[in-house]
Amino acid sequence: MKKLFIAVLALGLAACGSDSTSPTVGLTGDFALRTVNGQGLPFTFSDGTTVTSDVLTFFNDGTFSESIQFADGGILVDQGEYSDTNGSIQLFDETANIQYSASLSGSVLTAFFNNGLTEVFQKR
């Protein structure tokens, strides 16, 4: 029975591995913000708001959450949905009502916003 289970599991994993439209295996999980427009944290935006940490979490069901901590002690939690089609990641932040794109290279996620902002996250 144990050998049969292992054989079925191996066949199932092999079948899953060949699906090119599956979500990126490394995408689910936590990504910590490292840089904003090439500058490390803390990062101060033009309006004076300073971000001290930011963690983006992707879930298997196509949703994500983002927890942003500010220098004044405030915390903002955003939630939204994402899609990953052959490495082209699209995110819709339902809290902020914005859409943006991202790419994943190894354990580094780079997010590109329409206003020219670029954020680089590292998988934890």
C-alpha positions as CSV (number, residue, x, y, z in Angstrom):
1,M,0.0,0.0,0.0
2,K,2.8,2.4,0.9
3,K,4.5,1.8,-2.5
4,L,1.2,2.4,-4.3
5,F,0.8,5.8,-2.5
6,I,4.3,6.9,-3.3
7,A,3.8,5.9,-7.0
8,V,0.6,7.8,-7.2
9,L,2.1,10.8,-5.4
10,A,5.1,10.8,-7.8
11,L,2.8,10.7,-10.9
12,G,0.7,13.5,-9.5
13,L,3.7,15.7,-8.9
14,A,5.1,15.0,-12.3
15,A,1.8,16.0,-13.9
16,C,1.7,19.2,-12.0
17,G,5.2,20.1,-12.8
18,S,4.6,20.2,-16.6
19,D,1.7,22.8,-16.5
20,S,3.1,26.0,-17.8
21,T,0.1,28.1,-16.7
22,S,0.3,27.1,-13.0
23,P,1.1,29.9,-10.6
24,T,4.8,30.3,-10.0
25,V,5.7,27.7,-7.3
26,G,7.9,30.3,-5.5
27,L,5.2,33.0,-5.5
28,T,3.2,31.9,-2.5
29,G,4.6,33.1,0.9
30,D,6.0,36.2,2.4
31,F,8.1,38.8,0.6
32,A,9.8,41.6,2.6
33,L,10.4,45.0,1.1
34,R,14.1,45.8,0.5
35,T,14.2,48.9,-1.7
36,V,12.0,51.6,-3.1
37,N,13.3,53.2,-6.3
38,G,16.7,51.7,-5.4
39,Q,16.9,53.1,-1.9
40,G,16.8,50.9,1.2
41,L,14.4,51.2,4.2
42,P,13.4,53.3,5.9
43,F,12.1,55.2,2.8
44,T,10.5,58.6,2.9
45,F,8.0,59.5,0.2
46,S,7.6,63.0,-1.1
47,D,4.6,63.6,1.2
48,G,6.8,63.0,4.3
49,T,5.5,59.5,5.0
50,T,8.2,57.1,6.0
51,V,7.9,53.3,5.6
52,T,10.0,51.2,7.9
53,S,8.8,47.8,6.8
54,D,6.5,46.2,4.3
55,V,5.6,42.5,4.0
56,L,3.6,41.2,1.0
57,T,2.1,37.8,1.4
58,F,0.7,35.7,-1.5
59,F,-1.8,32.9,-0.9
60,N,-2.5,29.9,-3.1
61,D,-6.1,31.1,-3.7
62,G,-5.0,34.1,-5.8
63,T,-5.3,36.6,-3.0
64,F,-2.6,38.6,-1.2
65,S,-2.2,40.9,1.8
66,E,0.3,43.6,2.5
67,S,1.3,44.9,5.9
68,I,3.0,48.2,5.8
69,Q,4.6,49.8,9.0
70,F,5.3,53.5,9.2
71,A,7.8,55.4,11.2
72,D,5.0,57.0,13.3
73,G,4.0,53.5,14.5
74,G,1.0,53.3,12.2
75,I,0.2,50.1,10.3
76,L,-1.7,49.7,7.1
77,V,-3.0,46.4,5.8
78,D,-4.0,46.1,2.2
79,Q,-5.7,43.2,0.6
80,G,-6.2,42.2,-3.0
81,E,-6.1,39.6,-5.8
82,Y,-3.3,38.6,-8.1
83,S,-2.9,36.5,-11.2
84,D,0.3,34.9,-12.6
85,T,0.1,34.0,-16.2
86,N,3.4,32.5,-17.5
87,G,5.4,34.8,-15.2
88,S,3.4,38.0,-15.8
89,I,2.1,38.9,-12.4
90,Q,-0.8,41.3,-12.2
91,L,-2.0,42.6,-8.8
92,F,-5.2,44.5,-7.9
93,D,-5.0,46.1,-4.5
94,E,-8.6,46.3,-3.4
95,T,-7.9,48.5,-0.4
96,A,-6.1,51.2,-2.3
97,N,-8.0,50.5,-5.6
98,I,-4.9,50.3,-7.7
99,Q,-3.6,47.8,-10.2
100,Y,0.1,47.1,-10.8
101,S,2.4,44.5,-12.2
102,A,5.3,42.5,-10.9
103,S,8.0,40.0,-11.9
104,L,9.6,37.2,-10.0
105,S,13.2,36.3,-10.5
106,G,14.4,33.6,-8.2
107,S,13.4,34.8,-4.7
108,V,13.2,38.5,-5.8
109,L,9.9,40.1,-6.6
110,T,9.9,43.5,-8.3
111,A,6.7,45.5,-8.3
112,F,6.1,48.2,-11.0
113,F,3.6,51.0,-10.3
114,N,2.0,53.3,-12.9
115,N,3.4,56.4,-11.1
116,G,7.0,55.2,-11.9
117,L,7.6,53.7,-8.4
118,T,9.5,50.4,-8.3
119,E,9.6,48.3,-5.1
120,V,11.9,45.3,-4.7
121,F,10.9,42.5,-2.3
122,Q,12.9,39.5,-1.1
123,K,11.2,36.2,-0.3
124,R,11.6,35.2,3.4
